[in-house]
Amino acid sequence: MTTQRPFVALESTVISHGLPYPQNLALAQEMEAIVRRHGAEPRTVAVIGGELRAGLSEAELHHLATAKGVRKVSRRDLPIVVARRLDGATTVATTMWVAQRFGIQVFATGGIGGVHRGKGDDISADLQELAQTPVIVVCAGAKAILDLPATLEYLETQGVTVVGYGTDEFPAFYSRTSGLAVDVRCDTAAEVAAIWRAKQSLGLPGGLLVTVPAPADMEIPAAEIEPAIAQAVAEAEARGLRSAEVTPFLLTRIAQLTGERSLRTNLALLHNNAAVAAEIAVALAAA
C-alpha cells in the first residue's frame, strides 16, 4: 500500500515578478526540490490560461519564468484572469485562497505583506486573507520594509495567532530579531501541528502564521539593513508610488543598495521556509 505524501503550496509571484530569468526558474526548481527532500510534495500555485493550478509542470514553470505579461494576481484579480483566460502569478493572499480550495493546509513563502510605513491606510491583502482562510503560512515574518508593530497589531485584531519557530521574537525578514514578541514559540513541527489541530477543533476561522528566522549565517542585522530600507522608502515616497508598485520597487532598490546581499538573504530564507513547511506538513499527516 502506498501513502500519498502531504502537500506544500508555493507562490508564483517570485517566479514572474521577483527575479530575472534564469535565477527565477532555478529558485522555483530549488524550492520544489527542498520540499520533496523533507518528505512532502510541492504544489506551485498559479493561473494558467485562466485555470487555477496547484501544481505545475516543468514546462509551465519555464513559461512563468520567461513569459511577458504574466499578471500579478491578488484576490481581486482572480475573476479577471479567469474570465479572460490569462496567465497569472499568485501573491501570498491568492496562493492561500487557491491552496485551501485544493485542500492544501501548508504554504511556504518568503515574507508576508503588511501595513506600510507611514501609511496606515495601505494594508496588504495578505493580512485579511490570514484572518479568513484556513492555511498555515510559513514565512520569515513580514517584509522588513513594512511597519512591523502595526502589522502585528493588525494580526492581533484579526485574531491571527503568530508562532515563532525556534524564536520568541517576530523575525524581521532579513534580520532574525525585531524586539517584537510572538504569541507562542514552537521548536518542533509537531508543536505547530498540535496548535493547528486545536484551532480547527475550536472552529476558529483563518490561518496560522508561522515565522521562521533567516539562517544565522545569512541574516543582515537590523542596524545594517535599516539605512538601506529607510533610503528606499524615502525614494518610493518621492516617486509617489502606491499599493502594488511599492514592494517590488523597495525590494529591488534595497538589493541595489546592499550590493545584492539582501537578495542572497532572501533566497536563503525562502529555502529555509520551504524545508520547515514540509516538516510541518509531514507532522500534520502523521497525526
VMD Tcl script that draws the C-alpha trace (Angstrom):
set ca {
  {0.00 0.00 0.00}
  {1.30 3.45 -0.91}
  {0.64 6.53 1.16}
  {0.30 9.88 -0.58}
  {2.80 12.42 0.68}
  {1.43 15.67 2.14}
  {1.40 18.82 0.02}
  {3.05 22.21 0.44}
  {1.85 25.17 -1.61}
  {4.35 27.60 -3.11}
  {3.61 31.00 -4.61}
  {4.49 32.08 -8.15}
  {4.96 35.86 -7.95}
  {8.59 35.27 -7.00}
  {8.95 33.49 -10.36}
  {7.25 36.04 -12.62}
  {7.90 39.25 -10.69}
  {10.63 38.58 -8.13}
  {13.77 37.58 -10.01}
  {15.12 37.72 -13.58}
  {15.48 34.62 -15.75}
  {17.17 32.15 -15.24}
  {17.52 32.80 -11.48}
  {13.74 32.75 -11.08}
  {13.39 29.32 -12.69}
  {16.29 27.95 -10.64}
  {14.66 29.20 -7.44}
  {11.31 27.61 -8.33}
  {13.01 24.29 -9.01}
  {15.10 24.50 -5.83}
  {12.04 25.26 -3.68}
  {10.21 22.25 -5.08}
  {13.27 20.02 -4.58}
  {13.67 21.13 -0.94}
  {10.03 20.33 -0.18}
  {10.48 16.85 -1.65}
  {13.71 16.23 0.29}
  {11.83 16.94 3.51}
  {9.08 14.43 2.84}
  {6.31 16.42 1.17}
  {5.14 17.18 -2.36}
  {5.36 20.77 -3.70}
  {2.41 22.39 -5.39}
  {3.37 25.69 -7.01}
  {0.22 27.77 -7.41}
  {-0.58 29.90 -10.47}
  {-3.25 30.67 -13.04}
  {-2.51 29.20 -16.47}
  {-4.78 30.23 -19.34}
  {-7.48 31.20 -16.86}
  {-7.31 27.89 -14.96}
  {-6.40 27.74 -11.27}
  {-3.46 25.40 -10.78}
  {-1.94 23.88 -7.66}
  {0.99 22.02 -9.16}
  {2.85 22.98 -12.33}
  {4.80 21.02 -14.92}
  {8.40 21.89 -15.76}
  {7.15 23.49 -18.98}
  {4.67 25.64 -17.05}
  {7.34 26.75 -14.56}
  {9.55 27.71 -17.51}
  {6.64 29.59 -19.08}
  {6.06 31.64 -15.91}
  {9.78 32.37 -15.66}
  {10.10 33.64 -19.23}
  {6.72 34.88 -20.47}
  {5.94 38.57 -20.75}
  {2.68 39.95 -19.46}
  {2.04 37.42 -16.70}
  {-0.31 39.28 -14.38}
  {0.39 39.58 -10.65}
  {-2.81 38.18 -9.17}
  {-4.25 39.20 -5.83}
  {-7.71 38.00 -4.79}
  {-9.43 40.93 -6.52}
  {-7.78 39.97 -9.82}
  {-8.91 36.34 -9.88}
  {-12.23 36.92 -11.68}
  {-10.44 38.97 -14.33}
  {-7.71 36.46 -15.16}
  {-10.15 33.54 -15.12}
  {-12.76 35.28 -17.31}
  {-10.14 36.44 -19.81}
  {-8.14 33.20 -19.70}
  {-4.93 34.95 -18.75}
  {-1.76 33.72 -17.10}
  {-1.29 34.89 -13.53}
  {1.32 34.65 -10.79}
  {-0.29 34.41 -7.37}
  {0.50 36.61 -4.38}
  {0.55 35.34 -0.79}
  {-3.16 36.09 -0.35}
  {-4.20 34.39 -3.59}
  {-1.92 31.41 -3.05}
  {-3.59 30.88 0.33}
  {-7.04 31.01 -1.23}
  {-6.18 28.60 -4.03}
  {-4.33 26.26 -1.64}
  {-7.34 25.84 0.62}
  {-9.55 25.32 -2.44}
  {-7.34 22.36 -3.36}
  {-7.22 21.04 0.20}
  {-3.61 22.08 0.90}
  {-3.04 23.09 4.52}
  {0.56 24.39 4.45}
  {2.10 27.16 2.35}
  {5.72 28.38 2.26}
  {6.67 31.89 1.20}
  {9.37 34.48 1.88}
  {7.65 37.24 3.82}
  {4.05 38.34 4.07}
  {2.78 41.81 3.26}
  {1.51 44.09 5.99}
  {0.96 47.70 6.97}
  {3.22 50.07 5.06}
  {5.40 52.53 6.90}
  {3.78 55.91 7.43}
  {0.67 54.77 5.55}
  {-1.77 53.16 7.93}
  {-4.31 53.01 5.12}
  {-2.00 50.98 2.83}
  {-2.52 47.45 4.12}
  {-1.68 44.27 2.25}
  {-4.49 41.87 1.37}
  {-2.30 39.16 2.93}
  {-3.41 40.18 6.41}
  {-7.13 39.89 5.72}
  {-6.56 36.58 3.96}
  {-4.80 35.26 7.07}
  {-7.84 36.31 9.08}
  {-10.28 34.31 6.97}
  {-8.56 31.49 5.05}
  {-7.56 28.28 6.90}
  {-3.96 27.73 5.80}
  {-0.69 27.56 7.75}
  {1.63 30.19 6.27}
  {5.35 29.66 6.86}
  {7.44 32.79 6.34}
  {10.31 34.88 7.71}
  {7.89 37.38 9.20}
  {6.58 40.41 7.35}
  {8.87 42.13 4.88}
  {11.21 44.49 6.76}
  {10.17 47.40 4.55}
  {6.85 47.45 6.45}
  {5.67 48.84 9.78}
  {6.17 45.67 11.82}
  {4.50 46.81 15.08}
  {1.41 47.98 13.15}
  {1.37 44.73 11.17}
  {1.41 42.64 14.35}
  {-1.30 44.84 15.86}
  {-3.49 44.25 12.80}
  {-2.94 40.50 13.02}
  {-3.89 40.55 16.70}
  {-7.07 42.49 15.93}
  {-7.98 39.92 13.28}
  {-7.40 37.00 15.65}
  {-4.40 35.56 13.78}
  {-2.05 33.52 16.01}
  {1.62 34.27 15.33}
  {4.06 31.43 16.03}
  {7.80 31.92 16.40}
  {9.54 28.83 15.06}
  {12.58 28.42 17.29}
  {12.28 32.04 18.40}
  {10.48 34.21 20.95}
  {10.65 37.25 18.64}
  {8.94 38.13 15.39}
  {11.60 37.82 12.66}
  {12.19 40.95 10.58}
  {12.74 39.17 7.26}
  {16.43 39.98 6.61}
  {17.06 40.13 10.37}
  {16.43 37.32 12.83}
  {15.01 39.57 15.54}
  {12.80 42.65 15.77}
  {12.30 43.18 19.50}
  {8.62 42.26 19.00}
  {7.15 39.24 20.76}
  {5.28 36.43 19.05}
  {2.20 34.80 20.59}
  {3.89 31.45 21.17}
  {7.19 29.73 20.50}
  {7.32 26.30 18.86}
  {10.55 24.36 18.49}
  {9.20 21.42 16.50}
  {6.86 20.81 13.61}
  {4.75 18.58 15.88}
  {4.08 21.54 18.19}
  {2.85 23.62 15.26}
  {0.64 20.77 14.09}
  {-0.89 20.49 17.58}
  {-1.78 24.20 17.63}
  {-3.31 23.93 14.15}
  {-5.42 20.96 15.13}
  {-6.58 22.78 18.27}
  {-7.55 25.83 16.22}
  {-9.57 23.68 13.86}
  {-11.27 21.78 16.68}
  {-12.39 25.10 18.18}
  {-13.95 26.15 14.88}
  {-11.89 29.33 14.72}
  {-11.62 30.89 11.25}
  {-8.48 31.92 9.45}
  {-4.91 30.79 9.16}
  {-1.86 30.32 11.35}
  {1.27 32.40 10.79}
  {4.50 30.51 11.45}
  {7.51 32.83 11.41}
  {10.98 31.38 10.90}
  {14.17 33.43 11.37}
  {16.52 33.63 8.40}
  {19.55 31.30 8.67}
  {22.01 32.79 11.16}
  {24.90 32.86 8.70}
  {22.85 34.75 6.12}
  {20.97 37.32 8.19}
  {21.56 41.07 7.91}
  {21.30 42.67 11.37}
  {18.64 45.37 11.62}
  {21.20 48.09 12.31}
  {22.91 47.30 9.00}
  {19.86 46.93 6.77}
  {17.74 49.76 8.20}
  {19.62 52.65 6.46}
  {19.06 50.98 3.08}
  {15.39 50.40 3.89}
  {14.91 54.00 5.02}
  {16.54 55.34 1.85}
  {14.44 53.08 -0.39}
  {11.23 54.05 1.42}
  {12.07 57.75 1.05}
  {12.70 57.27 -2.68}
  {9.41 55.42 -3.12}
  {7.55 58.24 -1.38}
  {9.31 60.83 -3.55}
  {8.15 58.93 -6.64}
  {4.59 58.81 -5.34}
  {4.40 55.02 -5.57}
  {1.32 53.33 -4.12}
  {-0.07 49.89 -3.35}
  {1.24 47.16 -5.68}
  {4.01 49.40 -7.03}
  {5.71 49.88 -3.66}
  {7.00 46.46 -2.63}
  {8.72 45.47 -5.92}
  {10.45 48.85 -6.06}
  {11.63 48.66 -2.45}
  {12.99 45.12 -2.68}
  {14.84 45.89 -5.91}
  {16.27 49.15 -4.56}
  {17.39 47.53 -1.29}
  {19.17 44.81 -3.26}
  {20.98 47.54 -5.21}
  {21.91 49.45 -2.05}
  {23.23 46.33 -0.29}
  {25.24 45.03 -3.23}
  {22.86 42.08 -3.66}
  {23.42 40.98 -0.03}
  {19.71 41.34 0.69}
  {18.91 39.17 -2.33}
  {21.16 36.39 -1.06}
  {19.44 36.56 2.33}
  {16.04 36.47 0.63}
  {16.96 33.31 -1.27}
  {18.35 31.64 1.86}
  {15.23 32.29 3.90}
  {12.99 31.07 1.08}
  {14.87 27.76 1.04}
  {14.70 27.52 4.83}
  {10.96 28.22 4.91}
  {10.28 25.53 2.30}
  {12.05 22.97 4.49}
  {10.13 23.97 7.64}
  {6.81 23.97 5.78}
  {7.45 20.45 4.50}
  {8.25 19.25 8.03}
  {5.01 20.77 9.33}
  {3.02 19.14 6.51}
  {4.57 15.78 7.38}
  {3.75 16.28 11.08}
  {0.13 17.06 10.20}
  {-0.13 13.95 8.04}
  {1.30 11.79 10.84}
  {-1.35 12.88 13.35}
}
mol new
graphics top color blue
foreach p $ca { graphics top sphere $p radius 0.5 }
foreach p [lrange $ca 0 end-1] q [lrange $ca 1 end] { graphics top cylinder $p $q radius 0.2 }
display resetview
